[in-house]
Structure formats: structure tokens, C-alpha cells
Amino acid sequence: MEARLADVVRGDYYADLRTGTARWLNSPQAQRSFGANSPRFVYRFHTAPLVPAQDYDGLAFVARSTCSHPLPRTEFPRLKATVRARRSG
């Protein structure tokens, strides 16, 4: 499904599926199905069937994304003091 969406319009876009849609959007397609923690090399094999125009009101296509990265650790002084007080009390 991703390849077909990439061929429709270059770049990022949103498609409203509540109005008339292309025939292929009303037929069964394979969608990649994984959460935030996707396996690096086998994510392409995690697919789920769907009929886009029946299952969704719209589609948002992001042409290019990057891997997630942990945010820098942030210290919360008040929270630390509260935790210390509770542990000692």
C-alpha cells in the first residue's frame, strides 16, 4: 500500500476517503502493522489486511521519516526532593 500511496503524489499529504475514491482503495490491501518499537530488519513482514476506504475516513502519508531517539535526560529538582522526603519519612 505504501508504494501506491508514494506514486499518487510526491511528498507528504492527506487524502479524504469519505468522498469518491480510487477503485483500489475499496479493495483489500496489505498494511504494515507495528507499534513504536518495530524490529529493524523484519518490520516489512508485519502486515495486516484492510480495505482503506471502509476502514478509514482519511489517510496521512509521510514520505520520509527518521528513527526515534531518546530525549535527553532531564532533572526535576522538586520531584527528586519529594521522592527523597517520601523515602526517608
Secondary structure, DSSP 8 states (H G I E B T S, - for coil): -HHHHHHHSSS-EEEE-SS---GGGGS-EEEE---SS--TTTGGG-EEEE-HHHH-SEEEE-S-------------HHHHHHHHHHHH-
